[in-house]
Amino acid sequence: MINAKHLFFVIFAAGALGGCASARYPILPAWGAEGGQALNCSELNSEMEKALQTQAQIERIAAGTDTGPRPALYSMARPDADRAVASRIAKIEALRESKACPT
């Protein structure tokens, strides 16, 4: 028989886990040692578009307007996701500048 203490614990645990699952943000994986050096201008532009789309999705999730399905590679904290996307955008911009890519 489940007593009131056990029932409270089960409800509390379910609420805690549900709360954690709802605040997940996309995070871009770090590039390897080459860090995109082998990419040409077209590929860099494509990577920039992906990074900007990820940044926009982070904003939509924070605003509560993105309720779609999320892949497995998601961070639990927004600062981690913001930091990863900002780092990727900075690396892409530096690579585009070093290769004299048109914007």
C-alpha positions as a Python dict, from the first residue, in 0.01 Angstrom:
ca = {
    (1, 'M'): (0, 0, 0),
    (2, 'I'): (130, 345, -87),
    (3, 'N'): (116, 585, 201),
    (4, 'A'): (102, 965, 180),
    (5, 'K'): (481, 1001, 217),
    (6, 'H'): (552, 776, -80),
    (7, 'L'): (287, 942, -292),
    (8, 'F'): (432, 1286, -216),
    (9, 'F'): (781, 1166, -312),
    (10, 'V'): (659, 1020, -643),
    (11, 'I'): (472, 1340, -733),
    (12, 'F'): (769, 1557, -631),
    (13, 'A'): (1015, 1346, -834),
    (14, 'A'): (790, 1352, -1142),
    (15, 'G'): (756, 1730, -1118),
    (16, 'A'): (1129, 1780, -1075),
    (17, 'L'): (1213, 1562, -1374),
    (18, 'G'): (946, 1726, -1588),
    (19, 'G'): (1082, 2070, -1505),
    (20, 'C'): (1433, 1973, -1606),
    (21, 'A'): (1320, 1827, -1937),
    (22, 'S'): (1140, 2141, -2045),
    (23, 'A'): (1433, 2384, -2017),
    (24, 'R'): (1670, 2232, -2272),
    (25, 'Y'): (1849, 2434, -2537),
    (26, 'P'): (2035, 2326, -2853),
    (27, 'I'): (2412, 2320, -2825),
    (28, 'L'): (2655, 2308, -3116),
    (29, 'P'): (2931, 2049, -3076),
    (30, 'A'): (3285, 2185, -3069),
    (31, 'W'): (3491, 2157, -3384),
    (32, 'G'): (3799, 1936, -3381),
    (33, 'A'): (4161, 2050, -3387),
    (34, 'E'): (4132, 2191, -3739),
    (35, 'G'): (3832, 2400, -3638),
    (36, 'G'): (3687, 2436, -3986),
    (37, 'Q'): (4017, 2523, -4158),
    (38, 'A'): (3943, 2282, -4443),
    (39, 'L'): (3607, 2443, -4523),
    (40, 'N'): (3574, 2663, -4831),
    (41, 'C'): (3375, 2989, -4839),
    (42, 'S'): (3053, 2821, -4947),
    (43, 'E'): (3077, 2565, -4667),
    (44, 'L'): (3157, 2840, -4416),
    (45, 'N'): (2848, 3031, -4527),
    (46, 'S'): (2642, 2716, -4480),
    (47, 'E'): (2788, 2666, -4131),
    (48, 'M'): (2711, 3028, -4047),
    (49, 'E'): (2349, 2977, -4153),
    (50, 'K'): (2323, 2669, -3927),
    (51, 'A'): (2472, 2862, -3635),
    (52, 'L'): (2233, 3153, -3686),
    (53, 'Q'): (1938, 2912, -3706),
    (54, 'T'): (2052, 2752, -3381),
    (55, 'Q'): (2083, 3095, -3220),
    (56, 'A'): (1729, 3180, -3332),
    (57, 'Q'): (1598, 2850, -3195),
    (58, 'I'): (1757, 2927, -2855),
    (59, 'E'): (1573, 3259, -2854),
    (60, 'R'): (1243, 3091, -2948),
    (61, 'I'): (1282, 2830, -2672),
    (62, 'A'): (1360, 3104, -2418),
    (63, 'A'): (1052, 3297, -2530),
    (64, 'G'): (839, 2983, -2509),
    (65, 'T'): (742, 2989, -2877),
    (66, 'D'): (941, 2681, -2990),
    (67, 'T'): (760, 2369, -2876),
    (68, 'G'): (880, 2131, -3147),
    (69, 'P'): (1069, 1806, -3096),
    (70, 'R'): (1431, 1830, -2988),
    (71, 'P'): (1720, 1597, -3082),
    (72, 'A'): (1931, 1426, -2816),
    (73, 'L'): (2220, 1676, -2827),
    (74, 'Y'): (2069, 1946, -2613),
    (75, 'S'): (2209, 2131, -2315),
    (76, 'M'): (2020, 2173, -1990),
    (77, 'A'): (2134, 2533, -1947),
    (78, 'R'): (2089, 2831, -2176),
    (79, 'P'): (2429, 2989, -2093),
    (80, 'D'): (2604, 2676, -2226),
    (81, 'A'): (2404, 2690, -2549),
    (82, 'D'): (2461, 3067, -2590),
    (83, 'R'): (2833, 3026, -2530),
    (84, 'A'): (2864, 2742, -2783),
    (85, 'V'): (2678, 2923, -3061),
    (86, 'A'): (2864, 3252, -2999),
    (87, 'S'): (3196, 3067, -3013),
    (88, 'R'): (3099, 2896, -3340),
    (89, 'I'): (2989, 3224, -3499),
    (90, 'A'): (3314, 3396, -3394),
    (91, 'K'): (3523, 3110, -3538),
    (92, 'I'): (3330, 3115, -3866),
    (93, 'E'): (3366, 3493, -3895),
    (94, 'A'): (3741, 3469, -3832),
    (95, 'L'): (3778, 3193, -4090),
    (96, 'R'): (3573, 3385, -4347),
    (97, 'E'): (3790, 3691, -4291),
    (98, 'S'): (4115, 3494, -4316),
    (99, 'K'): (3998, 3337, -4645),
    (100, 'A'): (3863, 3668, -4777),
    (101, 'C'): (3517, 3521, -4826),
    (102, 'P'): (3242, 3753, -4948),
    (103, 'T'): (2966, 3797, -4694),
}
